[in-house]
Amino acid sequence: MEGIKDIWRFMKERRKFWLAPVIIVLIILGVLLVFGGGSAIAPLIYTLF
């Protein structure tokens, strides 16, 4: 949780709020790859990449 707080403080101080959507998309892709690797969704994920 400390890392998330650090990133939020960085974005708030430096007015870099445009980073939020980029970080959210990267987190979603990471979760998709981790959880979808061994499931029935795997063929769909592999076609996306």
N, CA, C and O atoms as a Tripos MOL2 file, in Angstrom:
@<TRIPOS>MOLECULE
protein
  196   195    49     0     0
PROTEIN
NO_CHARGES

@<TRIPOS>ATOM
      1 N           0.8190   -1.2020    0.0000 N.3       1 MET1
      2 CA          0.0000    0.0000    0.0000 C.3       1 MET1
      3 C           0.8620    1.2650    0.0000 C.2       1 MET1
      4 O           0.4260    2.3130   -0.4770 O.2       1 MET1
      5 N           2.0670    1.1720    0.5270 N.am      2 GLU2
      6 CA          2.9270    2.3510    0.5880 C.3       2 GLU2
      7 C           3.3130    2.8170   -0.8200 C.2       2 GLU2
      8 O           3.4220    4.0170   -1.0740 O.2       2 GLU2
      9 N           3.5170    1.8710   -1.7230 N.am      3 GLY3
     10 CA          3.8670    2.2320   -3.0980 C.3       3 GLY3
     11 C           2.7490    2.9900   -3.7910 C.2       3 GLY3
     12 O           3.0000    3.9340   -4.5400 O.2       3 GLY3
     13 N           1.5160    2.5750   -3.5400 N.am      4 ILE4
     14 CA          0.3640    3.2540   -4.1350 C.3       4 ILE4
     15 C           0.2460    4.6740   -3.5970 C.2       4 ILE4
     16 O          -0.0500    5.6110   -4.3380 O.2       4 ILE4
     17 N           0.4860    4.8190   -2.2860 N.am      5 LYS5
     18 CA          0.4430    6.1540   -1.6880 C.3       5 LYS5
     19 C           1.5360    7.0530   -2.2680 C.2       5 LYS5
     20 O           1.3080    8.2380   -2.5120 O.2       5 LYS5
     21 N           2.7280    6.4810   -2.4870 N.am      6 ASP6
     22 CA          3.8240    7.2600   -3.0730 C.3       6 ASP6
     23 C           3.4920    7.7200   -4.4900 C.2       6 ASP6
     24 O           3.7470    8.8680   -4.8550 O.2       6 ASP6
     25 N           2.9260    6.8240   -5.2740 N.am      7 ILE7
     26 CA          2.5570    7.1890   -6.6480 C.3       7 ILE7
     27 C           1.4890    8.2750   -6.6430 C.2       7 ILE7
     28 O           1.5530    9.2190   -7.4300 O.2       7 ILE7
     29 N           0.4980    8.1400   -5.7430 N.am      8 TRP8
     30 CA         -0.5630    9.1470   -5.6580 C.3       8 TRP8
     31 C           0.0100   10.5100   -5.2630 C.2       8 TRP8
     32 O          -0.3550   11.5350   -5.8400 O.2       8 TRP8
     33 N           0.9170   10.5140   -4.2670 N.am      9 ARG9
     34 CA          1.5270   11.7830   -3.8430 C.3       9 ARG9
     35 C           2.3410   12.4050   -4.9670 C.2       9 ARG9
     36 O           2.3140   13.6220   -5.1500 O.2       9 ARG9
     37 N           3.0660   11.5820   -5.7240 N.am     10 PHE10
     38 CA          3.8470   12.0780   -6.8550 C.3      10 PHE10
     39 C           2.9370   12.7310   -7.8850 C.2      10 PHE10
     40 O           3.2150   13.8320   -8.3600 O.2      10 PHE10
     41 N           1.8410   12.0460   -8.2300 N.am     11 MET11
     42 CA          0.9230   12.5930   -9.2270 C.3      11 MET11
     43 C           0.2740   13.8780   -8.7190 C.2      11 MET11
     44 O           0.0720   14.8120   -9.4950 O.2      11 MET11
     45 N          -0.0500   13.9390   -7.4440 N.am     12 LYS12
     46 CA         -0.7090   15.1030   -6.8750 C.3      12 LYS12
     47 C           0.2260   16.3140   -6.8260 C.2      12 LYS12
     48 O          -0.1790   17.4250   -7.1680 O.2      12 LYS12
     49 N           1.4730   16.1000   -6.4030 N.am     13 GLU13
     50 CA          2.4290   17.2040   -6.2910 C.3      13 GLU13
     51 C           2.8400   17.7450   -7.6490 C.2      13 GLU13
     52 O           2.9440   18.9580   -7.8290 O.2      13 GLU13
     53 N           3.0710   16.8670   -8.5940 N.am     14 ARG14
     54 CA          3.6040   17.2780   -9.8900 C.3      14 ARG14
     55 C           2.5270   17.4900  -10.9490 C.2      14 ARG14
     56 O           2.8400   17.7660  -12.1070 O.2      14 ARG14
     57 N           1.2520   17.3610  -10.5550 N.am     15 ARG15
     58 CA          0.1200   17.5320  -11.4910 C.3      15 ARG15
     59 C           0.2290   16.5800  -12.6820 C.2      15 ARG15
     60 O           0.0350   16.9860  -13.8280 O.2      15 ARG15
     61 N           0.5350   15.3300  -12.4070 N.am     16 LYS16
     62 CA          0.6730   14.3150  -13.4570 C.3      16 LYS16
     63 C          -0.5080   13.3550  -13.4250 C.2      16 LYS16
     64 O          -0.3280   12.1370  -13.4320 O.2      16 LYS16
     65 N          -1.7160   13.9080  -13.3910 N.am     17 PHE17
     66 CA         -2.9070   13.0630  -13.2910 C.3      17 PHE17
     67 C          -3.1510   12.2490  -14.5560 C.2      17 PHE17
     68 O          -3.9310   11.2970  -14.5340 O.2      17 PHE17
     69 N          -2.4990   12.6070  -15.6520 N.am     18 TRP18
     70 CA         -2.6590   11.8370  -16.8790 C.3      18 TRP18
     71 C          -2.0320   10.4480  -16.7300 C.2      18 TRP18
     72 O          -2.2980    9.5630  -17.5440 O.2      18 TRP18
     73 N          -1.2060   10.2480  -15.7040 N.am     19 LEU19
     74 CA         -0.6040    8.9320  -15.4830 C.3      19 LEU19
     75 C          -1.6050    7.9190  -14.9220 C.2      19 LEU19
     76 O          -1.4100    6.7130  -15.0700 O.2      19 LEU19
     77 N          -2.6610    8.3930  -14.2860 N.am     20 ALA20
     78 CA         -3.6230    7.4900  -13.6470 C.3      20 ALA20
     79 C          -4.2350    6.4860  -14.6360 C.2      20 ALA20
     80 O          -4.2360    5.2920  -14.3370 O.2      20 ALA20
     81 N          -4.7490    6.9060  -15.7890 N.am     21 PRO21
     82 CA         -5.3120    5.9050  -16.7150 C.3      21 PRO21
     83 C          -4.2690    4.9070  -17.2180 C.2      21 PRO21
     84 O          -4.5760    3.7330  -17.4240 O.2      21 PRO21
     85 N          -3.0450    5.3740  -17.4130 N.am     22 VAL22
     86 CA         -1.9750    4.4770  -17.8710 C.3      22 VAL22
     87 C          -1.6950    3.4130  -16.8180 C.2      22 VAL22
     88 O          -1.5670    2.2320  -17.1430 O.2      22 VAL22
     89 N          -1.6010    3.8230  -15.5710 N.am     23 ILE23
     90 CA         -1.3240    2.8880  -14.4810 C.3      23 ILE23
     91 C          -2.4840    1.9020  -14.3160 C.2      23 ILE23
     92 O          -2.2590    0.7130  -14.0940 O.2      23 ILE23
     93 N          -3.7090    2.3870  -14.4220 N.am     24 ILE24
     94 CA         -4.8810    1.5170  -14.2810 C.3      24 ILE24
     95 C          -4.9110    0.4670  -15.3860 C.2      24 ILE24
     96 O          -5.1830   -0.7040  -15.1200 O.2      24 ILE24
     97 N          -4.6350    0.8750  -16.6200 N.am     25 VAL25
     98 CA         -4.6270   -0.0820  -17.7380 C.3      25 VAL25
     99 C          -3.5260   -1.1180  -17.5460 C.2      25 VAL25
    100 O          -3.7420   -2.3000  -17.8130 O.2      25 VAL25
    101 N          -2.3510   -0.6950  -17.0900 N.am     26 LEU26
    102 CA         -1.2670   -1.6510  -16.8560 C.3      26 LEU26
    103 C          -1.6220   -2.6520  -15.7600 C.2      26 LEU26
    104 O          -1.2990   -3.8350  -15.8650 O.2      26 LEU26
    105 N          -2.2800   -2.1800  -14.7180 N.am     27 ILE27
    106 CA         -2.6910   -3.0820  -13.6400 C.3      27 ILE27
    107 C          -3.7250   -4.0750  -14.1400 C.2      27 ILE27
    108 O          -3.6520   -5.2590  -13.8140 O.2      27 ILE27
    109 N          -4.6910   -3.6090  -14.9300 N.am     28 ILE28
    110 CA         -5.7210   -4.5040  -15.4710 C.3      28 ILE28
    111 C          -5.0990   -5.5570  -16.3850 C.2      28 ILE28
    112 O          -5.4640   -6.7310  -16.3110 O.2      28 ILE28
    113 N          -4.1690   -5.1510  -17.2410 N.am     29 LEU29
    114 CA         -3.5090   -6.1160  -18.1250 C.3      29 LEU29
    115 C          -2.7030   -7.1340  -17.3280 C.2      29 LEU29
    116 O          -2.7070   -8.3230  -17.6460 O.2      29 LEU29
    117 N          -2.0120   -6.6670  -16.2940 N.am     30 GLY30
    118 CA         -1.2540   -7.5920  -15.4580 C.3      30 GLY30
    119 C          -2.1350   -8.6130  -14.7720 C.2      30 GLY30
    120 O          -1.8070   -9.7990  -14.7330 O.2      30 GLY30
    121 N          -3.2630   -8.1540  -14.2270 N.am     31 VAL31
    122 CA         -4.1930   -9.0700  -13.5620 C.3      31 VAL31
    123 C          -4.7730  -10.0530  -14.5670 C.2      31 VAL31
    124 O          -4.9200  -11.2370  -14.2640 O.2      31 VAL31
    125 N          -5.1020   -9.5720  -15.7560 N.am     32 LEU32
    126 CA         -5.6430  -10.4560  -16.7950 C.3      32 LEU32
    127 C          -4.6410  -11.5410  -17.1650 C.2      32 LEU32
    128 O          -5.0110  -12.7060  -17.3090 O.2      32 LEU32
    129 N          -3.3870  -11.1660  -17.3190 N.am     33 LEU33
    130 CA         -2.3700  -12.1500  -17.6980 C.3      33 LEU33
    131 C          -2.1100  -13.1620  -16.5800 C.2      33 LEU33
    132 O          -1.9090  -14.3460  -16.8510 O.2      33 LEU33
    133 N          -2.1120  -12.7090  -15.3430 N.am     34 VAL34
    134 CA         -1.8400  -13.6140  -14.2300 C.3      34 VAL34
    135 C          -2.9860  -14.5960  -14.0340 C.2      34 VAL34
    136 O          -2.7620  -15.8030  -13.9410 O.2      34 VAL34
    137 N          -4.2050  -14.0890  -13.9720 N.am     35 PHE35
    138 CA         -5.3390  -14.9620  -13.6920 C.3      35 PHE35
    139 C          -5.8430  -15.7030  -14.9230 C.2      35 PHE35
    140 O          -6.4660  -16.7570  -14.7940 O.2      35 PHE35
    141 N          -5.5860  -15.1760  -16.1000 N.am     36 GLY36
    142 CA         -6.0810  -15.8140  -17.3040 C.3      36 GLY36
    143 C          -5.1340  -16.8350  -17.8940 C.2      36 GLY36
    144 O          -5.4900  -17.5400  -18.8380 O.2      36 GLY36
    145 N          -3.9380  -16.9220  -17.3550 N.am     37 GLY37
    146 CA         -2.9460  -17.8450  -17.9010 C.3      37 GLY37
    147 C          -3.3390  -19.3030  -17.8100 C.2      37 GLY37
    148 O          -3.0460  -20.0760  -18.7220 O.2      37 GLY37
    149 N          -3.9840  -19.6910  -16.7500 N.am     38 GLY38
    150 CA         -4.3230  -21.0910  -16.5700 C.3      38 GLY38
    151 C          -5.8120  -21.3580  -16.6020 C.2      38 GLY38
    152 O          -6.2740  -22.3480  -16.0340 O.2      38 GLY38
    153 N          -6.5600  -20.5070  -17.2440 N.am     39 SER39
    154 CA         -8.0100  -20.6990  -17.2430 C.3      39 SER39
    155 C          -8.5400  -20.8460  -18.6670 C.2      39 SER39
    156 O          -7.7770  -20.9220  -19.6300 O.2      39 SER39
    157 N          -9.8560  -20.8830  -18.7710 N.am     40 ALA40
    158 CA        -10.4970  -21.0200  -20.0790 C.3      40 ALA40
    159 C         -10.4070  -19.7340  -20.8890 C.2      40 ALA40
    160 O         -10.6930  -19.7380  -22.0860 O.2      40 ALA40
    161 N         -10.0180  -18.6470  -20.2590 N.am     41 ILE41
    162 CA         -9.9140  -17.3530  -20.9630 C.3      41 ILE41
    163 C          -8.5820  -17.2450  -21.7050 C.2      41 ILE41
    164 O          -8.4030  -16.3420  -22.5210 O.2      41 ILE41
    165 N          -7.6600  -18.1470  -21.4340 N.am     42 ALA42
    166 CA         -6.3140  -18.0660  -22.0030 C.3      42 ALA42
    167 C          -6.2870  -17.9140  -23.5380 C.2      42 ALA42
    168 O          -5.5370  -17.0730  -24.0340 O.2      42 ALA42
    169 N          -7.0680  -18.6890  -24.3080 N.am     43 PRO43
    170 CA         -7.0190  -18.5120  -25.7620 C.3      43 PRO43
    171 C          -7.4530  -17.1040  -26.2000 C.2      43 PRO43
    172 O          -6.9180  -16.5610  -27.1670 O.2      43 PRO43
    173 N          -8.4120  -16.5240  -25.4950 N.am     44 LEU44
    174 CA         -8.8440  -15.1710  -25.8350 C.3      44 LEU44
    175 C          -7.7390  -14.1630  -25.5560 C.2      44 LEU44
    176 O          -7.4950  -13.2630  -26.3590 O.2      44 LEU44
    177 N          -7.0760  -14.3150  -24.4200 N.am     45 ILE45
    178 CA         -5.9990  -13.3870  -24.0560 C.3      45 ILE45
    179 C          -4.8420  -13.5050  -25.0400 C.2      45 ILE45
    180 O          -4.2560  -12.4950  -25.4290 O.2      45 ILE45
    181 N          -4.5110  -14.7190  -25.4420 N.am     46 TYR46
    182 CA         -3.3900  -14.8980  -26.3670 C.3      46 TYR46
    183 C          -3.7040  -14.2930  -27.7300 C.2      46 TYR46
    184 O          -2.7860  -13.8350  -28.4110 O.2      46 TYR46
    185 N          -4.9510  -14.2750  -28.1500 N.am     47 THR47
    186 CA         -5.2800  -13.6630  -29.4350 C.3      47 THR47
    187 C          -5.1850  -12.1400  -29.3550 C.2      47 THR47
    188 O          -4.9390  -11.4830  -30.3660 O.2      47 THR47
    189 N          -5.3790  -11.5690  -28.1490 N.am     48 LEU48
    190 CA         -5.2570  -10.1220  -28.0020 C.3      48 LEU48
    191 C          -3.8220   -9.6570  -28.1310 C.2      48 LEU48
    192 O          -3.5630   -8.5580  -28.6210 O.2      48 LEU48
    193 N          -2.8880  -10.4840  -27.6960 N.am     49 PHE49
    194 CA         -1.4850  -10.1070  -27.7170 C.3      49 PHE49
    195 C          -0.7830  -10.8200  -28.8170 C.2      49 PHE49
    196 O           0.4190  -10.6360  -29.0040 O.2      49 PHE49
@<TRIPOS>BOND
     1     1     2 1
     2     2     3 1
     3     3     4 2
     4     3     5 am
     5     5     6 1
     6     6     7 1
     7     7     8 2
     8     7     9 am
     9     9    10 1
    10    10    11 1
    11    11    12 2
    12    11    13 am
    13    13    14 1
    14    14    15 1
    15    15    16 2
    16    15    17 am
    17    17    18 1
    18    18    19 1
    19    19    20 2
    20    19    21 am
    21    21    22 1
    22    22    23 1
    23    23    24 2
    24    23    25 am
    25    25    26 1
    26    26    27 1
    27    27    28 2
    28    27    29 am
    29    29    30 1
    30    30    31 1
    31    31    32 2
    32    31    33 am
    33    33    34 1
    34    34    35 1
    35    35    36 2
    36    35    37 am
    37    37    38 1
    38    38    39 1
    39    39    40 2
    40    39    41 am
    41    41    42 1
    42    42    43 1
    43    43    44 2
    44    43    45 am
    45    45    46 1
    46    46    47 1
    47    47    48 2
    48    47    49 am
    49    49    50 1
    50    50    51 1
    51    51    52 2
    52    51    53 am
    53    53    54 1
    54    54    55 1
    55    55    56 2
    56    55    57 am
    57    57    58 1
    58    58    59 1
    59    59    60 2
    60    59    61 am
    61    61    62 1
    62    62    63 1
    63    63    64 2
    64    63    65 am
    65    65    66 1
    66    66    67 1
    67    67    68 2
    68    67    69 am
    69    69    70 1
    70    70    71 1
    71    71    72 2
    72    71    73 am
    73    73    74 1
    74    74    75 1
    75    75    76 2
    76    75    77 am
    77    77    78 1
    78    78    79 1
    79    79    80 2
    80    79    81 am
    81    81    82 1
    82    82    83 1
    83    83    84 2
    84    83    85 am
    85    85    86 1
    86    86    87 1
    87    87    88 2
    88    87    89 am
    89    89    90 1
    90    90    91 1
    91    91    92 2
    92    91    93 am
    93    93    94 1
    94    94    95 1
    95    95    96 2
    96    95    97 am
    97    97    98 1
    98    98    99 1
    99    99   100 2
   100    99   101 am
   101   101   102 1
   102   102   103 1
   103   103   104 2
   104   103   105 am
   105   105   106 1
   106   106   107 1
   107   107   108 2
   108   107   109 am
   109   109   110 1
   110   110   111 1
   111   111   112 2
   112   111   113 am
   113   113   114 1
   114   114   115 1
   115   115   116 2
   116   115   117 am
   117   117   118 1
   118   118   119 1
   119   119   120 2
   120   119   121 am
   121   121   122 1
   122   122   123 1
   123   123   124 2
   124   123   125 am
   125   125   126 1
   126   126   127 1
   127   127   128 2
   128   127   129 am
   129   129   130 1
   130   130   131 1
   131   131   132 2
   132   131   133 am
   133   133   134 1
   134   134   135 1
   135   135   136 2
   136   135   137 am
   137   137   138 1
   138   138   139 1
   139   139   140 2
   140   139   141 am
   141   141   142 1
   142   142   143 1
   143   143   144 2
   144   143   145 am
   145   145   146 1
   146   146   147 1
   147   147   148 2
   148   147   149 am
   149   149   150 1
   150   150   151 1
   151   151   152 2
   152   151   153 am
   153   153   154 1
   154   154   155 1
   155   155   156 2
   156   155   157 am
   157   157   158 1
   158   158   159 1
   159   159   160 2
   160   159   161 am
   161   161   162 1
   162   162   163 1
   163   163   164 2
   164   163   165 am
   165   165   166 1
   166   166   167 1
   167   167   168 2
   168   167   169 am
   169   169   170 1
   170   170   171 1
   171   171   172 2
   172   171   173 am
   173   173   174 1
   174   174   175 1
   175   175   176 2
   176   175   177 am
   177   177   178 1
   178   178   179 1
   179   179   180 2
   180   179   181 am
   181   181   182 1
   182   182   183 1
   183   183   184 2
   184   183   185 am
   185   185   186 1
   186   186   187 1
   187   187   188 2
   188   187   189 am
   189   189   190 1
   190   190   191 1
   191   191   192 2
   192   191   193 am
   193   193   194 1
   194   194   195 1
   195   195   196 2
@<TRIPOS>SUBSTRUCTURE
     1 MET1         2 RESIDUE 1 A MET
     2 GLU2         6 RESIDUE 1 A GLU
     3 GLY3        10 RESIDUE 1 A GLY
     4 ILE4        14 RESIDUE 1 A ILE
     5 LYS5        18 RESIDUE 1 A LYS
     6 ASP6        22 RESIDUE 1 A ASP
     7 ILE7        26 RESIDUE 1 A ILE
     8 TRP8        30 RESIDUE 1 A TRP
     9 ARG9        34 RESIDUE 1 A ARG
    10 PHE10       38 RESIDUE 1 A PHE
    11 MET11       42 RESIDUE 1 A MET
    12 LYS12       46 RESIDUE 1 A LYS
    13 GLU13       50 RESIDUE 1 A GLU
    14 ARG14       54 RESIDUE 1 A ARG
    15 ARG15       58 RESIDUE 1 A ARG
    16 LYS16       62 RESIDUE 1 A LYS
    17 PHE17       66 RESIDUE 1 A PHE
    18 TRP18       70 RESIDUE 1 A TRP
    19 LEU19       74 RESIDUE 1 A LEU
    20 ALA20       78 RESIDUE 1 A ALA
    21 PRO21       82 RESIDUE 1 A PRO
    22 VAL22       86 RESIDUE 1 A VAL
    23 ILE23       90 RESIDUE 1 A ILE
    24 ILE24       94 RESIDUE 1 A ILE
    25 VAL25       98 RESIDUE 1 A VAL
    26 LEU26      102 RESIDUE 1 A LEU
    27 ILE27      106 RESIDUE 1 A ILE
    28 ILE28      110 RESIDUE 1 A ILE
    29 LEU29      114 RESIDUE 1 A LEU
    30 GLY30      118 RESIDUE 1 A GLY
    31 VAL31      122 RESIDUE 1 A VAL
    32 LEU32      126 RESIDUE 1 A LEU
    33 LEU33      130 RESIDUE 1 A LEU
    34 VAL34      134 RESIDUE 1 A VAL
    35 PHE35      138 RESIDUE 1 A PHE
    36 GLY36      142 RESIDUE 1 A GLY
    37 GLY37      146 RESIDUE 1 A GLY
    38 GLY38      150 RESIDUE 1 A GLY
    39 SER39      154 RESIDUE 1 A SER
    40 ALA40      158 RESIDUE 1 A ALA
    41 ILE41      162 RESIDUE 1 A ILE
    42 ALA42      166 RESIDUE 1 A ALA
    43 PRO43      170 RESIDUE 1 A PRO
    44 LEU44      174 RESIDUE 1 A LEU
    45 ILE45      178 RESIDUE 1 A ILE
    46 TYR46      182 RESIDUE 1 A TYR
    47 THR47      186 RESIDUE 1 A THR
    48 LEU48      190 RESIDUE 1 A LEU
    49 PHE49      194 RESIDUE 1 A PHE
